[in-house]
């Protein structure tokens, strides 16, 4: 399928692989148009061939296309696959293990003790469960930071999802790497392995300012430049972190990143709960991205990121779930809902973070944070990453605005179709790439591992 999406009849006489029709499709302009929003096409259809979207239009206009398969979805809403701008997908093994605790106690006594003994096998099992949840709840791409990221790559590849892979880089030894240098070698290995892969890409992901140092962050920047990779790191997650940074470096964590040269259009700052006004200006001026994780920030009582102030400066944050230990869902619908409600309640202003903006955050905003701007939008010639929501679900009746339902009424479990790279990953109750009964058995194995690891 050529760019531009014109239908080309193949040698077998078909015009497309799949012709999807539905009552509503949310379509967008291509990324080069510079528009982040979506528009509704009613009584719509779209053609998919070789992993790309072809023509998008009214059902009648596409009716005569010869398709290998016709998917008549009827009372459904087709939207771009949601994009999770930040997670630690493998952490499903700690879902519900330790809740309602102070951050330091939670991290040191309940999370780190398990992670110290991590293996690639545990990471892959945890990641497979996480991938299943993403597929089930309409997410087709995610940015991931964790240890043994090659095991996450294996899980994402098996699941059929798109992933921006980031081996976490720390100043100290981890079960995956004895040093930051070794972690960076793992990044190099991943980058070599996945160059040209259609669904897996690699980023440089130093964990944070407070778990690395100047020299490591400079090395990460050099590595990102050398390999042409995006860079993601946790920044300004808590007031404590900002205070410590001011004490150590005489400036807040965002300013510290700016002075190191880290703020640029290929960098994503994860969390940004406590930047000051000046730091927000720095982010806006630099073109750096933000990954907002409202549920994790609420659960860990980190605070409320100044998203309305970001939006006023022209920063459209991406939306992420963070890991299942601090959320505890990997469900982008839950995240959209939390985002749409949190900023209204917190600011006592019901006009903030309107539904359509929150959808933009979970699609085009997150795609920008992954430095993968063609994701999160349905347009002719774009990637065939899309999901369909069953509008017959009672909680979605009646329907005035698809945007409203996506942000406020849908749970994510109305998703009836998930497709990434033109391949169907989930359809009406059936996963096509993952064996759910087997994952249930493996979840039990993970639980036993957690219980016996002290
Ligand atoms: Zn995180």
Boltz pocket constraint, residues with backbone or C-beta under 6 A from the ligand:
constraints:
  - pocket:
      binder: B
      contacts: [[A, 86], [A, 87], [A, 88], [A, 234], [A, 270], [A, 322], [A, 323]]
      max_distance: 6.0
